[in-house]
């Protein structure tokens, strides 16, 4: 795996301050604030802090990165398993004190039925699988491993409110290609090294509701933030799930 982001995260943990760039396929580049992944609870978005009041029981932190959410929960006596697709992110999380960091992808959750009570998909990780089909597949897997009265706490960004001409142009390109306007193709650039292209899906709250509805999840609460950011609480529907999750 060409883990440029993991290398950047490890360097940031060690105190380096080399900029990390997110490069979109249309040529736009934006600096990514890696320091933000190491900030204390008091500096997290208010929508995240409100959403975390819904945590209960055993927690699975998907796409844990530096482990900031897992560490905060551990300090409060909550059992957390943290996973990330980056082996270097897992190493950073472990070095910072996360007790159970695992190398695992969001699309291959190797947990038993009812193994967890709360799932975290924070840091815009609702769309971590890149497109609607794979996000729905992930939500089906989560339905299987989350307890009957459990929940998913997630965050995402609503791109419909932007006035940036470059973003609007990219959204129009997506429309022409038949893609959701919030599906972006990006890669990471760090110290002259460029990572592999990957997709990230960003959706409005109503779109999230539609994506999750047929996978057995209902939107219980949405906490909105600035610049289109928001956090949502998703609950399992109290009925027999109609899907069989592939092994």
N, C-alpha and C positions, 0 to 999 in steps of 0.2 A: 504493500500500500504506500502511495506517495503522500506521506503524512506531513505535509508542510505546516498545516495548522497546529498539529501536535508539537512540532519542533518549535514553532513560535511561542506556544503556550509554555513549554518547558523553559525556554529562554527568558520569558517574562517572569516566571516563577523564580528564576535565578537572579533577577534584578536587571536584566538587559532591557533597553527601551527602543530597540529597532522597530520602525513602523511596519505594520502589517496592512496590506492592501487587499480589498475585495474587488476583483475585476469582473465586470459583467460582460457578457458576450457581445454587447453592442459598443464596447470600448470604454464605458464609464468606469472610473475607479474611485473608490471611497476608502478612507482609512478606517480600519476596525480598531476600536478601543479595547485592547486586551486587558488593560488595567481594570476595566469595568467588571471583568470576571473574578476579580479578587477583592471587590469592595465589601465592606461590612453591611449587615442587614439594614442599618439606618440609611444607607445610600441606594438601596434597591428601589425600583419603581413602586410607587404606592399601590398600584394594582396587584403586583406580586405579593406584597406584604399582606394585603387584604385577603387574597386568595389562599395564602398559607394558613389562615385561621381555620380552614376546612380540613387540614391534615388530621388523620387519625390512624391508629394501628400501624401495621407494617407498611413501609414505604419503598417504592421502587423509583429511583431517580434516573430517567432516561436522558442520555446526552449530557452527562454530569459535568463535563469540562473540567474546571478547576476544583469542583466539589463544594462550591460555596453553599448551595442549598442543603446538601447532605450534612455538611459540618454543622450548620446552624440547627438542624433538626437533631443531630446526635447530642449536641450540647443540652438539649431539652429532654433527653432520655428516650428518644424515639429510634426504633430499629430501622436502619436504612440499608438498602442494597443500591449501589450506584453503578451504572453501566455507561460505557462509551465505546464507539467504534475505533477510536484512536488509542493505541497502546501507550503513547506518551501522555495523553490526557489521563489515562488510568494511573500511570506512574506519578503524575503530579498530584492527583487526588489522594493517592495513598501516602505520598510524602507529606501532605498537609494534614493527614490524620483521619481520612475516611477509612472506616473499619472494613467495609466489604466493597471494594471497587473491582468490577469485572469487565473484561473485554468482551463486548457483545453488541450486536446491531439491533436497532429498533425493529427491524423486519424479521428477526429470528430470536424471539424471546423464549429462552429455554427455562420456563418455570412451570410448576404444576398448577392445576386448576385451583382457584381461590388462594393462591400463594401470598397475595398482597392485598392491602386494604385501600391504599392511596398510591396513585401514580403521578409523578411529576414530569411534565413536558414543558419546562419553563425555558426562558431565553429564546423565544420564537420557535420552539421545538415542535409545535403542533405539526408543522409542515416539513419535519426533518426527513421524511421519506421521499420528498421531492415532487410528488404528483398526487392527484386525487385517488387513483386506483390503489397505489401502494399505501396511502394514508388510511384508506378504508380497510385494507388488509391488516394494518397495524392495529386499528381499533377493534377488529374482530379478535385478534390475538389478546388484546387487553381485556376484552369481555370475558375471555376464558380464564385469565389468571387473576382477575380482580374479584374480591369477595362480593356477595350479593348486595350488600349495602355500601359498597366502596365507591370511590370516585376517581376521576382524572382531573388534575389541576394543570391547566395548560396556558400558554400565552402565545399570541400571534400579533400580526399587524394588519390593519385594514388599509389597503393602498388606494382606496377609491377617493380619499379626500386630498390627495396630493395636487399641487399646482405646478410642480417642477416640470418644465417642458421635456426634459430628457426622460423622466419617468413616464409621462403621458405618451411620448413617442414609443417607448418600449411596450407599454400596455396595448397600444394600437397594433404593434407588431405581433403581440401575442394573440390578439383577436383574429388577425389575418391568418395565423397559423393554427387557429382552433384550440389554443391553450387558454387556461384561466389567466386573467390579466395579472394576477399576483404570483405567477410561477416564473421564477427567475433562474437563469443559468449563469453560474458564477464559478470563479476559482480563486485560490488564495495565492498571493505573491509575498514572499518574505526573503530578504537578503539576496535578491537576485534569482531566487528559485520560485518556480511556478507550479502550483498543484494541479491536479486533474479537475476537469469540469464536473460540476454536480448541480443538481436542481434543488431549489428550496421553494416551498409553497407557502404563500401568504394569502389569507382569506379574511373576509369580513365576518363578523359574528353570525350573521344569517347564513352565510355560506358554510361556516363550520357546523351550524345546526343541521343543515341539509346533508353534509357529508357523513355526520355521525348517526343520524336518525335511523337509517336502515341497518346500522351495525349494532343496534341495541342501546344507544346512548341518547340521553336527553340533556339539553342545556339548562342547568338549574340557575346559574347566576353568571353575569358578565360584569367585570370591573374595568371601566375604561380609563385610559391614561392619555398623555399628550401624544401628538403626532401619529395618531391612529393606533397606537399600541393598546392592547387590552389583555386581560386574563379571564379565563372562563372555568367554571366548575361543571364538569360533565358527570352525570349519574347514570348508573345502569338502570335500564327499564325493568320494572318488577315483573318480568315474564320470562318464559323459557326462550332462550336465544335460538333463532332458527338456522344459524350457520354452523358449519363444521369447519374448524380451523385446520388447514393442511399441516401435516407433520413436517 
